[in-house]
Amino acid sequence: MELTDVHAISNNFSLITSAKKGDKEAFISLMEDNKIDMYRISKGILNNESDIEDAMQNTIMIVYEKLHTLKNNDFF
């Protein structure tokens, strides 16, 4: 593992911890960092762009509402 990978993982854990405590900017950063993966997964399941956008919005809302219950940051 390269030093940049370790730094990225450390930063991600820091963002998750902050977001779990209610830091909205940290949450926004997490969503920005993961939006491409969310899109790819949604696109693999859905074919309609409108459905993909809806699925991503619903996912973001659920994550926002439930993030505080995440016990292990490795599962984010």
MIBA-374420 format. One record per atom (N, C-alpha, C): x negated, y, z; residue number from 1; atom name. Coordinates in steps of 0.02 Angstrom, whole numbers. Each point is the difference from the previous one (the first is absolute). Example, Ala and Ser with C-alpha at 12.3 -4.5 7.8 and 13.67 -1.06 7.14 Angstrom:
x_y_z_pos_site
-660_-284_390_1_N
45_59_0_1_CA
-45_60_0_1_C
18_53_-36_2_N
-42_59_3_2_CA
39_55_37_2_C
//
This chain:
x_y_z_pos_site
-43_-59_0_1_N
43_59_0_1_CA
-45_62_0_1_C
16_47_-43_2_N
-39_61_-5_2_CA
21_51_53_2_C
-44_47_12_3_N
14_52_50_3_CA
62_39_-17_3_C
12_13_-64_4_N
60_37_-20_4_CA
63_-39_16_4_C
-3_-67_-6_5_N
57_-42_17_5_CA
15_3_74_5_C
-53_-2_41_6_N
9_4_72_6_CA
30_67_19_6_C
-24_54_-31_7_N
26_66_14_7_CA
74_5_-20_7_C
18_-28_-57_8_N
69_2_-23_8_CA
45_-39_47_8_C
-22_-58_24_9_N
39_-40_46_9_CA
9_37_66_9_C
-54_30_24_10_N
3_38_62_10_CA
47_59_-6_10_C
-3_35_-56_11_N
45_57_-12_11_CA
72_-23_-4_11_C
12_-58_-32_12_N
67_-26_-7_12_CA
29_-17_69_12_C
-40_-33_43_13_N
22_-16_68_13_CA
16_64_38_13_C
-41_51_-9_14_N
11_63_33_14_CA
66_32_-23_14_C
12_-2_-65_15_N
63_27_-27_15_CA
60_-38_26_15_C
-5_-66_2_16_N
55_-41_25_16_CA
14_17_73_16_C
-52_3_40_17_N
8_16_71_17_CA
32_68_9_17_C
-23_49_-38_18_N
29_67_5_18_CA
72_2_-24_18_C
14_-35_-55_19_N
69_-2_-26_19_CA
47_-33_49_19_C
-24_-53_33_20_N
42_-34_50_20_CA
18_46_58_20_C
-44_49_13_21_N
13_48_54_21_CA
41_60_-23_21_C
21_-1_-64_22_N
44_52_-25_22_CA
-33_53_-43_22_C
-63_-9_-17_23_N
-36_48_-43_23_CA
25_-7_-72_23_C
39_49_-21_24_N
31_-3_-67_24_CA
-52_6_-56_24_C
-52_39_10_25_N
-52_7_-51_25_CA
-37_-66_-9_25_C
-12_-36_54_26_N
-32_-66_-4_26_CA
45_-48_-38_26_C
65_3_13_27_N
47_-44_-35_27_CA
0_16_-75_27_C
1_63_-17_28_N
-1_20_-70_28_CA
-64_-25_-34_28_C
-56_6_35_29_N
-64_-24_-28_29_CA
3_-75_-12_29_C
28_-37_48_30_N
7_-73_-9_30_CA
42_-17_-61_30_C
55_36_-8_31_N
44_-14_-57_31_CA
-35_18_-66_31_C
-36_55_0_32_N
-37_19_-60_32_CA
-53_-53_-17_32_C
-35_-24_51_33_N
-52_-50_-10_33_CA
28_-66_-26_33_C
63_-14_15_34_N
30_-65_-18_34_CA
52_3_-55_34_C
12_59_-28_35_N
55_6_-48_35_CA
-12_-40_-65_35_C
-62_-7_-21_36_N
-13_-38_-61_36_CA
16_-74_11_36_C
-21_-26_58_37_N
16_-70_16_37_CA
75_-10_6_37_C
35_47_33_38_N
72_-5_6_38_CA
33_0_-69_38_C
-25_43_-44_39_N
29_3_-68_39_CA
-12_-66_-37_39_C
-61_-26_4_40_N
-15_-62_-36_40_CA
43_-59_24_40_C
9_-4_65_41_N
42_-54_28_41_CA
72_9_-23_41_C
25_62_5_42_N
69_13_-22_42_CA
9_-13_-74_42_C
-49_19_-40_43_N
3_-10_-72_43_CA
0_-75_-17_43_C
-36_-40_40_44_N
-2_-72_-11_44_CA
67_-33_14_44_C
41_32_41_45_N
65_-29_18_45_CA
56_31_-41_45_C
-5_65_-10_46_N
52_38_-35_46_CA
-26_26_-66_46_C
43_10_-48_47_N
-21_25_-65_47_CA
24_71_-14_47_C
49_22_36_48_N
30_65_-12_48_CA
-35_52_44_48_C
-25_54_-31_49_N
-36_53_37_49_CA
42_30_56_49_C
63_8_-12_50_N
44_28_52_50_CA
5_-47_60_50_C
5_-65_-13_51_N
1_-50_53_51_CA
-66_-1_38_51_C
-54_8_-36_52_N
-67_0_31_52_CA
-5_60_47_52_C
21_58_-23_53_N
-2_61_42_53_CA
43_-9_62_53_C
59_-28_-8_54_N
45_-12_57_54_CA
-32_-48_50_54_C
-30_-54_-26_55_N
-32_-50_44_55_CA
-58_31_39_55_C
-39_42_-34_56_N
-56_32_34_56_CA
24_49_53_56_C
52_38_-15_57_N
28_47_49_57_CA
28_-37_60_57_C
35_-54_-13_58_N
29_-40_55_58_CA
-56_-30_43_58_C
-52_-24_-32_59_N
-57_-29_36_59_CA
-33_52_44_59_C
-11_60_-27_60_N
-32_53_39_60_CA
43_19_60_60_C
65_3_-9_61_N
44_16_56_61_CA
-2_-54_54_61_C
1_-62_-20_62_N
-2_-55_48_62_CA
-67_0_38_62_C
-55_10_-37_63_N
-65_3_33_63_CA
-2_58_50_63_C
26_57_-19_64_N
1_58_44_64_CA
39_-14_64_64_C
57_-33_-8_65_N
43_-15_58_65_CA
-28_-56_44_65_C
-38_-47_-28_66_N
-21_-59_36_66_CA
-75_-2_17_66_C
-38_48_-24_67_N
-73_-2_9_67_CA
-21_-5_73_67_C
37_32_43_68_N
-18_-1_71_68_CA
4_-70_31_68_C
34_-46_-34_69_N
6_-69_26_69_CA
-56_-45_-23_69_C
-43_24_-45_70_N
-55_-39_-26_70_CA
-51_-14_56_70_C
-10_-63_16_71_N
-43_-18_56_71_CA
-73_-7_-22_71_C
-12_-21_-61_72_N
-68_-12_-25_72_CA
-11_41_-64_72_C
-43_49_3_73_N
-12_44_-58_73_CA
-27_-38_-60_73_C
-28_-60_11_74_N
-25_-40_-56_74_CA
56_-19_-48_74_C
62_-1_24_75_N
56_-21_-42_75_CA
31_57_-40_75_C
-27_60_5_76_N
27_56_-38_76_CA
-19_-8_-73_76_C
//
